[in-house]
Every structure is written in structure tokens, then in C-alpha cells.
């Protein structure tokens, strides 16, 4: 299981890099096409928006893996160790429930709109919604991995924050 998760994380990291490159390249191509060749690239704005959506949802599980999600660490730092451990467990359980709910809602929404498509590029709706479904499902998996890690440790993650 750990090997599979590591392979998925590596794939997500490379896919995130590719999406970031596409996110930069698409507007650049639009600028070159308009400025140099005086021919606008039809659908560049929608394609750029799609790459942004993909990059956000595909990279979100990696952010969770590295502990980068908002967790109000300053407030957690003042809570004693045992209650903080329970609080961290509660946060992770709520995260799993939320991300799972969002993934299910995205699947239901996609299933109800299979015949729809985007306005300019006429991209199928399922393709447009796929990053949300995949991102939320993987966020639930990564949050569950963090929950398992916190449970096995038996103590809270250290919170080193400086309040000024």
C-alpha cells in the first residue's frame, strides 16, 4: 500500500509540474499569437482556467501530505499535548468526511450533467469536473494517511510557532 501511495504521489508531483508549465505556456502562446501573428488563439482563456483548476486540485493532496493545509497551528500550540492530539484527530476525521462528501457530490453532479459541455472549447463536462473528483478523493486518502500517522504516534504533531 505504501509503495502504491508513493507512486501515486510521484505521479501527482510530475503531473502538477506539467500542469503548471501548461498554465504558463497557454497565456504566453496567446500573447505571441496575438502580438506576432495577429491571430488570436480561440479558447485560450478557458483552457488556461482549466489548467489552473487541474493544477489546484491535483496538487492539493501533496499539500496535505506535507502538512500545508490550514490547521490554525497558533491556536493548537497553546493547547496541552493530550487534548491537542484529540483535536488533531478530530480535524483529520472531519477532513476525511468533508473531502469524501465533496468527491461524492462531484461524481453525482458529473453524472447528472454528462451531456453538457463547456461554452468555448465544448469540452465534455465530465472532463471538466474530473480534477475535482480526483483531487477530493485523493485528499480524503491523504487525510486518512495523516490520521493513521497521528494515531500510530499516540501524541500530537509538534507545533512550533512564534507569536509576535
Secondary structure as a PSIPRED ss2 file (coil, helix, strand):
# PSIPRED VFORMAT (PSIPRED V4.0)

   1 X C   1.000  0.000  0.000
   2 X H   0.000  1.000  0.000
   3 X H   0.000  1.000  0.000
   4 X H   0.000  1.000  0.000
   5 X H   0.000  1.000  0.000
   6 X H   0.000  1.000  0.000
   7 X H   0.000  1.000  0.000
   8 X H   0.000  1.000  0.000
   9 X H   0.000  1.000  0.000
  10 X H   0.000  1.000  0.000
  11 X H   0.000  1.000  0.000
  12 X H   0.000  1.000  0.000
  13 X H   0.000  1.000  0.000
  14 X H   0.000  1.000  0.000
  15 X H   0.000  1.000  0.000
  16 X H   0.000  1.000  0.000
  17 X H   0.000  1.000  0.000
  18 X H   0.000  1.000  0.000
  19 X H   0.000  1.000  0.000
  20 X H   0.000  1.000  0.000
  21 X H   0.000  1.000  0.000
  22 X H   0.000  1.000  0.000
  23 X H   0.000  1.000  0.000
  24 X H   0.000  1.000  0.000
  25 X H   0.000  1.000  0.000
  26 X H   0.000  1.000  0.000
  27 X H   0.000  1.000  0.000
  28 X H   0.000  1.000  0.000
  29 X H   0.000  1.000  0.000
  30 X H   0.000  1.000  0.000
  31 X H   0.000  1.000  0.000
  32 X H   0.000  1.000  0.000
  33 X H   0.000  1.000  0.000
  34 X H   0.000  1.000  0.000
  35 X H   0.000  1.000  0.000
  36 X C   1.000  0.000  0.000
  37 X C   1.000  0.000  0.000
  38 X C   1.000  0.000  0.000
  39 X C   1.000  0.000  0.000
  40 X C   1.000  0.000  0.000
  41 X C   1.000  0.000  0.000
  42 X C   1.000  0.000  0.000
  43 X C   1.000  0.000  0.000
  44 X H   0.000  1.000  0.000
  45 X H   0.000  1.000  0.000
  46 X H   0.000  1.000  0.000
  47 X H   0.000  1.000  0.000
  48 X H   0.000  1.000  0.000
  49 X H   0.000  1.000  0.000
  50 X H   0.000  1.000  0.000
  51 X H   0.000  1.000  0.000
  52 X H   0.000  1.000  0.000
  53 X H   0.000  1.000  0.000
  54 X H   0.000  1.000  0.000
  55 X H   0.000  1.000  0.000
  56 X H   0.000  1.000  0.000
  57 X H   0.000  1.000  0.000
  58 X H   0.000  1.000  0.000
  59 X H   0.000  1.000  0.000
  60 X H   0.000  1.000  0.000
  61 X H   0.000  1.000  0.000
  62 X H   0.000  1.000  0.000
  63 X H   0.000  1.000  0.000
  64 X H   0.000  1.000  0.000
  65 X H   0.000  1.000  0.000
  66 X C   1.000  0.000  0.000
  67 X C   1.000  0.000  0.000
  68 X C   1.000  0.000  0.000
  69 X C   1.000  0.000  0.000
  70 X C   1.000  0.000  0.000
  71 X C   1.000  0.000  0.000
  72 X C   1.000  0.000  0.000
  73 X H   0.000  1.000  0.000
  74 X H   0.000  1.000  0.000
  75 X H   0.000  1.000  0.000
  76 X H   0.000  1.000  0.000
  77 X H   0.000  1.000  0.000
  78 X C   1.000  0.000  0.000
  79 X C   1.000  0.000  0.000
  80 X C   1.000  0.000  0.000
  81 X H   0.000  1.000  0.000
  82 X H   0.000  1.000  0.000
  83 X H   0.000  1.000  0.000
  84 X H   0.000  1.000  0.000
  85 X H   0.000  1.000  0.000
  86 X H   0.000  1.000  0.000
  87 X H   0.000  1.000  0.000
  88 X H   0.000  1.000  0.000
  89 X H   0.000  1.000  0.000
  90 X H   0.000  1.000  0.000
  91 X H   0.000  1.000  0.000
  92 X H   0.000  1.000  0.000
  93 X H   0.000  1.000  0.000
  94 X H   0.000  1.000  0.000
  95 X H   0.000  1.000  0.000
  96 X H   0.000  1.000  0.000
  97 X H   0.000  1.000  0.000
  98 X H   0.000  1.000  0.000
  99 X H   0.000  1.000  0.000
 100 X H   0.000  1.000  0.000
 101 X H   0.000  1.000  0.000
 102 X H   0.000  1.000  0.000
 103 X H   0.000  1.000  0.000
 104 X H   0.000  1.000  0.000
 105 X H   0.000  1.000  0.000
 106 X H   0.000  1.000  0.000
 107 X H   0.000  1.000  0.000
 108 X H   0.000  1.000  0.000
 109 X H   0.000  1.000  0.000
 110 X H   0.000  1.000  0.000
 111 X H   0.000  1.000  0.000
 112 X H   0.000  1.000  0.000
 113 X C   1.000  0.000  0.000
 114 X C   1.000  0.000  0.000
 115 X C   1.000  0.000  0.000
 116 X C   1.000  0.000  0.000
 117 X E   0.000  0.000  1.000
 118 X C   1.000  0.000  0.000
 119 X C   1.000  0.000  0.000
 120 X C   1.000  0.000  0.000
 121 X C   1.000  0.000  0.000
 122 X C   1.000  0.000  0.000
 123 X C   1.000  0.000  0.000
 124 X E   0.000  0.000  1.000
 125 X H   0.000  1.000  0.000
 126 X H   0.000  1.000  0.000
 127 X H   0.000  1.000  0.000
 128 X H   0.000  1.000  0.000
 129 X H   0.000  1.000  0.000
 130 X H   0.000  1.000  0.000
 131 X H   0.000  1.000  0.000
 132 X H   0.000  1.000  0.000
 133 X H   0.000  1.000  0.000
 134 X H   0.000  1.000  0.000
 135 X H   0.000  1.000  0.000
 136 X H   0.000  1.000  0.000
 137 X H   0.000  1.000  0.000
 138 X H   0.000  1.000  0.000
 139 X H   0.000  1.000  0.000
 140 X H   0.000  1.000  0.000
 141 X H   0.000  1.000  0.000
 142 X H   0.000  1.000  0.000
 143 X H   0.000  1.000  0.000
 144 X H   0.000  1.000  0.000
 145 X H   0.000  1.000  0.000
 146 X H   0.000  1.000  0.000
 147 X H   0.000  1.000  0.000
 148 X H   0.000  1.000  0.000
 149 X H   0.000  1.000  0.000
 150 X H   0.000  1.000  0.000
 151 X H   0.000  1.000  0.000
 152 X H   0.000  1.000  0.000
 153 X H   0.000  1.000  0.000
 154 X C   1.000  0.000  0.000
 155 X C   1.000  0.000  0.000
 156 X C   1.000  0.000  0.000
 157 X C   1.000  0.000  0.000
 158 X C   1.000  0.000  0.000
 159 X C   1.000  0.000  0.000
 160 X C   1.000  0.000  0.000
 161 X C   1.000  0.000  0.000
 162 X C   1.000  0.000  0.000
 163 X C   1.000  0.000  0.000
 164 X C   1.000  0.000  0.000
